[in-house]
Amino acid sequence: WKGRSAARKLFKEMRPRAVIGFGGYPALPGLLAGLSLYLPCLIHEQNAVLGRTNRYLAPRVRAIATSFRRIRRMEGSWQRRAHFVGNPVRPEVLAARDIPFDENAARLKLLVTGGSQGAAVLNRVVPAAVRLLPAAVRANLDITHQGRDEDREEMLAAYHDAGIEPTIAAYFPDLPAEMASSHIVIARSGASTVAELAMMGRPSILVPLPIATDDHQADNAAALVAAGGAQMIRQQDFTPEQLAEALTGWLTDRKGLGEAAAAARAAGHPEAAIRLANLVIATGLIA
């Protein structure tokens, strides 16, 4: 309520013509302030499941923009105000869409990224899975792994046992460039990650975060799997053997890998930001 009061004061000074929220608890005070001042309000849902903040706001706003065509926990009465626009991405991600996918490259690159803090399960399972790959596959494989510093030595030892000299860092200053130069990405399935993989057209093996609210990361991943651009492995099933099988299928089938890349790219929506802006205008939020 303190945030709502602060936002009301700020809005009276700024005189905004519309208020748009993108979900999560930081959006709530601003939207409550906008609604209390009778300002035109709209929400955007990044995930394939309507989040708790957006569920609370949905009956109150003029329009609901979505990143996915099918949204779980969207009440029937809200459907009339729901509009699919896609998930806007950063300019550098949009630019990477023009980088072609080369399934015939002499060496294939595997990128592992577990989010800003890394993911301990990826650090443990991926090196062990790589060790199970056929020797001929490992001989032509480069690996870039975003892993926490405390796991670095153990990860290096496991990769060295597999005959791999990886690039390991806790942080990459230009992750979109790393993704664009990869042939397979192993990652969590947050909304931004899924949108970026689709925008760039990069095949992925997605491991949804099991503690994500309403299991929304599984829904995000399922959408890209249904499009043909990803494989999903639940964390409880994420074993070295399961991952090695999934990787081998793509790494030994260049044509199939290229088809997965094309399917992922077809699921991208480069016009998402424009669609969202047009929705603001079309629904009368800005005259």
Phi, psi and omega in degrees: 000329174296321177296321178298315180297318179296320180293320178301316179297316181295318182295325179295331177278318185281329183055057179294150179268348176197155177234125182238127180251146182246028174081171182081158185299331179295337183280339189296310182301318180296318180290321177298321177295315179300317180295320182293335179264008179060034175275149175298128184233145181218149175237153176237130178254117181285324188270172179275003175232130180293121183288168186297316179297315180291329176295322179293322184275337188308317181290347189256342186264166183281329182210153179236113177267140182234153178269338181240152181288328179247124183237123177280150181068027173262112181297146183304321182291342180274344185302327183295336180255008180268137182223125176284125177234339188095179182249111178303142180236167180294153180304322181292331176288317178299320179294327181292346178298335182276355178278116184293151176268124184250092180287349180261013179301147180300322178236142179258144181248131175252126177249132177241122179221130184245024181093182188298331180257007185072181179217117184302323182293324177291321180297329182275316189278319187298310178301322179293323179291320180300324179297336180273353181288152176304144183303321181295327178288315180297330183293338182243029185239128172252141184232129172243124189231121172275108183223149182294148184302323182292342179261357191301309185296319179294320179295315179301316181299318180294318178294320179297325176297333179270001181078024183247136172253095187276165166258117183238131177208149178283339183211135175246122183296337180227074182297322177303322178294322177296318179295317183295331181270004184261160176255332174218137177240129173255123188202168165290174184237051170295162185301317182293318180299313180298318180296320181290320177298319179291319181299318182276341183072053180243124178300147183215155169246113189255135180239093184302141176292118188292339182265006179297140183305131179058020180055036187293333180293330176293321177294319177301312181296319183301326180295318180285328175296315180298329178284346179095008185256003184206163168242146178241134174233117178296149186299325180292341179255003186277082180251161176304321181294316181295317181292319179300322178295316180295317180293317182300321180303318180277319185291341179255007180225082184300322180296315179296324178295317177296322178294322178295321178297316179295322179293320178297315181298322180295338179274355179280154182230082183295344182265013187302315182296321179293318178300318180296315178299318179295326179295320178302318181287314186294329180273007176081013180293325178233118182283000000 
